[in-house]
């Protein structure tokens, strides 16, 4: 079977607003209240507020609802602003269609195998992954998919979820994150996550980059 080439990068370099967003994603995943407050304060100096708000919303998928709630509480205290306008996610069928499309972009040629594997774990997990995760949350406007994937990478690296980290490192490449931007995103976690976790993430990133280069 011929492997499809990776798309041209849509995120060629890790700009400073994105670097701060990625670090914030890691801190939300593992940091205490004080650390989250500090990371939010640093992020808001350079990063668009809508990016931060969308990151906090999606964090419940990867860090759990308590951490997402606590981060949003700190965010409200910091900005003093009300939530952004509600986004109409559409009907369940519309969310499913969006979710399938977004998940296919992230997983590429591995998409069908992913669906089979998740259904084998439990059909409800497959349904929630597609409709809730990819359709309702990760397909929202306000933050592009490349940056969403980098934030997922950061959260998985911080929490040492290496199976998911491996998948989303590939996913970041699949949605147009350039190799240098991906490596720089891992390096941006220095000081935000423990040294063992950082070393492991760097090693896995190099492996994924080599696999992707072999595909090109």
Order of alpha helices (4+ residues) and beta strands (2+ residues): alpha-alpha-alpha-alpha-alpha-alpha-alpha-alpha-alpha-alpha-alpha
